Amino acid sequence: MKVNTSFKVPEDRPWLQESAGWPVEVPKNIDFPVKSLGEMLEDMVAKNPKALAVSFLDKWFTYGEVNEYANRLAAAFSDMGLKKGDVLALLLPNSLQYVVSYYAAVKIGVIVTGCNPTYKPLEILHQLRSTSAKAIVYLDALYDKILAPVADDIKNIIKIGTNIADFLPAYKRTIGKILKKIPSAELAPGSYVFRDLLRTKKAYPEVEIDPENDVAVYLMTGGSTGIPKVAQLTHFN
């Protein structure tokens, strides 16, 4: 297994001494494995696929389940033309959809850029343009407020819509919408349906990833000294 040793901290630093409170049993350096984010998830699945990974809407999902969803979505992304180096934007709240979309993208070398759900339309447009986003996964309830006002500007971006309750059983989704317990809205015209993409059964294409050099995430800076800019984070970062 390849490890990166270039980040070793000299162990004579004052804050690493027992007298400064550093626990004797805690190593001062570790050899961190050089792996892609997809490989890290696969490793966890191989060790313990039934370990709990994500709690969402009062239900737990295991690493094995998250990985299976990500594999199916990765194949669907590839089928719609996304490839290594392309950018996928995620306009989602904290959700299982975000986790699954993230890992689906990085498995095939697609770069993820997370969008703040509280952004205004022009702010989201700036991010999509700055990152050259080719596709976006968005929450249906956010479309009218954030994406619809800039629909003409993003007409060439692949759109994938999801409802917050997409991972609930069908009967719960139906009852929740009837009782108006689940916020929902119409998808943008021409959108793929996230839930349908999870039915993809084919394998996603293998992509060679250099964890130390290939970008996994485009993270927008705060913009405190101007407009937000794009920071690049590799898989190893």
Secondary structure by P-SEA (a helix, b strand, c coil): ccccccccccccccccccccccccccccccccccccaaaaaaaaaaacccccccccccccccaaaaaaaaaaaaaaaaaacccccbbbbbcccccaaaaaaaaaaaaabbbbbbbcccccaaaaaaaaaaacccbbbbbccccccccccccccccccbbbbbcccccccaaaaaaaaaaccbbbbbcccccccaaaaaacccccbbbbbccccccccccccccccccbbbbbbcccc
